[in-house]
Amino acid sequence: MPSITINGTKCDFAPGQTILQIANANGVAVPQYCYHDGLSVVASCRICLCEVWAPNPKSGQLEPFMGGKLLPSCQQTASDGMVVYTDSPKAVANQKGVMEFLLINHPLDCPVCDQAGECFLQDYSYEYGRGVSRFQEQKVKQPKKDVGPNVVLYSDRCIMCTRCVRFTREVTGTGELSVQGRGNKEEIDTFPGVPLANELSANVIDLCPVGALLDKDFLFAQRVWFLKSTPSIDGLTASGDNLFIEHNQGKVYRVKPRTNLDVNKWWITDEVRYGWKHIHGENRLTSPMRRQFGALVEADYPKAYDDAIEGITKATSAGKGLAVLISPMLSCEEAFVLATLARRLDPKAVLGVGPVPVRGQDKVYPVGADEKSPKAFKVYAEKAPNARGVRRVLAAIGGNVVEFDDFLNALGHGSGKPDVGAVLLTGNYPDAWATDALVKSLGSKFVVLIDTLTSRLVDEAGVVLPGATWVEKAGTFENARGMIQPFEQAIPCVGASKSEGQHALDMGAVLDGVEMPIDGTRPVVVISSKGQVPSGTEQATTIAGAFNAANVRGEMARAFPALAALVSDVKPPAAPALAPPDMAMVEL
């Protein structure tokens, strides 16, 4: 296999790779601004220039390549035997010169910039820049611009890497951004009357290596060094996009894309990026409720579970059946334990798949591209993350498993004869999901509702149990491509809520006669970043022990061979590599 040597490190490569691609793949640090794996190569920032030596084809001896001039490592393809230096005197002098030019008109506002802490300009200024500015003239000041519904542009911080412009031209194909002006008056701007408002617009925030393009929603909300990133999966649509949930002290602050070239590449939609607000919404259900003298009142879990089991048992004892609606917003593991509980309460229980919202039609970016293109990004109209996973689990369990319309018929909405006396509903949708037909079908039946947001179904329920969103639990989703992907818990459950899987296990424990704890809550410390005081929160006490998604997957595979893929095909996300600090720490 061909190889080159970069700063003394021997690196193998595939023909056609550039020097910078090889360096990035082998963990060799080379400064870069304008280069991105998902965009075309323009070699405009010039900070990645390197000194290259290559063997003479005739003599085999190393000689300066291209006469010894510095070459852009992002553009220069590698050949076998090359020796590359980015730390030679010539290369270092170029890096210092590029940094000095970039900082000439850059404002000294790092203390108030949202990019501080994850800014390439800060990092490279420390690593490659000069300690003192020699520029004495007046700085050129550029305006701050509102370029779209989610993005604000601080033009005076821009280093003209053009990543954002190339993104709107090559990835979305919408072309809202352009480079306008010349010289030190050059700036990024939108075309007149054309805002940056495509469905992927906020990805330019992640692409910007400095603090020029910022997120309106995250602006001045939190310092990034306090945030912790938890790998997750899109819990709002069928795309299965890989995400990082960034949170602190039990609160989500932003969602960012996690690279997966087989699913979402480097991007996510604005819908996924900003669709998590219901997690901390004012209409969250945070405590159990039971109906007493016709009115819903707050209750503790022991009483709520007793009422739920008593109401279901009373209906089944009277010859009526149980119907359980399992939401496609739930994980595969939760679908399994809920279905297991349902069949335990009623061996002939009807298991239904909750409604699968579809809005509009699937779209492919760039506009007009073929979805099979390696650069295509597909936005799915289906707004449920795990409809296929829930169907897979229920089909393996077997019995009376139906889709939502047939579930309504089983409740008596259609011409079918109603023989259901108790209904267990799960929701977890980010907005209103109850249809008129569903509400009408409930009638006088005993209803247990496990949901995250208040809705008109609450008024129909005899017992309400607060559920948890996907960022408050772990599990697996099967996306529209049929890929089964795991996600991890990012924050503790809000209030006294529990995951749907935990509710199912706890009700099963009540059926087993496990004694319920008197104290319904337990204190939990939310781990904070270094330099912060840890915060505390009260969490609902479990009865059957903590719900563990990995253990449930193993149980599923053992009980039903058809579900073995939930073990064999699930690979946890790779842990991010920890970079050693470049500053010596001294204990005082």
NORWOFEN-V970369 format. One record per backbone hydrogen bond with DSSP energy under -0.5 kcal/mol. NH is the residue of the N-H (numbers start at 1). CO is the residue of the C=O. If there is no record, write none. Layout:
nh = [NH NH]
co = [CO CO]
//
This chain:
nh = [4 5 6 6 7 7 9 10 11 13 17 19 20 22 23 24 25 26 27 28 29 39 42 49 50 51 52 53 54 56 60 63 65 67 68 69 71 73 73 75 76 77 78 81 82 83 84 85 92 93 94 95 96 97 98 99 100 101 102 103 104 109 112 113 113 116 118 120 120 121 123 124 125 126 127 128 129 129 136 145 147 147 148 152 153 154 154 155 155 157 158 166 167 168 169 170 171 172 173 174 175 178 180 180 185 186 187 189 191 194 195 196 197 201 203 204 205 206 207 208 214 214 216 216 219 221 222 226 227 228 230 232 234 238 240 243 244 245 246 246 247 247 248 251 253 254 256 258 260 263 264 265 267 270 273 274 275 277 279 280 281 284 285 286 289 290 291 292 292 295 297 299 304 305 306 307 308 309 310 311 312 313 314 315 316 317 318 319 320 321 323 324 325 326 326 327 330 332 335 336 337 338 339 340 341 342 343 344 345 346 349 350 351 352 352 353 354 354 357 359 360 363 365 367 368 369 373 376 377 379 380 383 386 388 389 390 391 392 393 394 395 396 397 398 401 402 407 408 409 410 411 412 412 413 419 421 422 423 424 425 425 426 427 439 440 441 442 442 443 445 446 447 448 449 449 450 450 451 451 454 458 460 461 461 462 463 464 465 467 472 473 475 477 479 479 480 482 485 485 487 488 490 491 496 497 498 503 504 505 506 507 508 509 510 511 512 513 514 520 522 524 526 526 527 532 534 535 537 539 541 549 552 553 554 555 556 557 558 559 560 563 564 566 567 568 569 571 579]
co = [11 82 4 9 5 84 6 8 4 2 14 76 73 18 19 20 21 22 24 23 27 36 40 46 71 85 50 83 63 61 56 54 52 64 65 66 50 48 71 72 72 75 17 3 79 53 5 51 88 89 90 91 92 93 94 95 96 97 98 99 101 107 109 109 110 113 115 118 209 209 119 120 121 122 123 124 124 125 134 153 145 151 151 214 145 152 212 143 153 154 155 162 163 164 165 166 167 167 167 168 168 189 178 187 182 183 180 178 176 191 193 147 195 198 200 201 202 202 203 204 152 212 150 214 215 218 218 223 224 247 245 243 241 382 237 232 256 230 244 254 228 245 251 248 246 246 244 242 265 260 260 260 264 199 269 270 271 274 276 277 278 281 452 284 464 297 462 290 295 292 290 288 300 301 302 303 304 305 306 307 308 309 310 311 312 313 314 316 315 419 422 350 424 324 352 325 327 476 331 332 333 334 335 336 337 338 339 340 341 342 346 322 400 324 350 402 326 352 355 381 358 379 377 172 364 366 370 373 365 363 378 357 328 478 478 386 387 388 389 390 391 392 393 394 399 351 403 404 405 406 407 408 409 408 410 321 321 446 323 423 448 325 450 435 436 437 438 439 439 442 421 445 423 447 463 425 448 449 465 283 455 457 457 458 447 447 289 449 451 469 470 487 485 477 483 238 479 477 483 475 231 471 471 286 494 466 499 500 501 502 503 504 505 506 507 508 510 509 518 539 537 524 535 525 529 532 526 524 522 520 547 548 549 550 551 552 553 554 555 556 560 561 563 564 564 565 569 577]
//
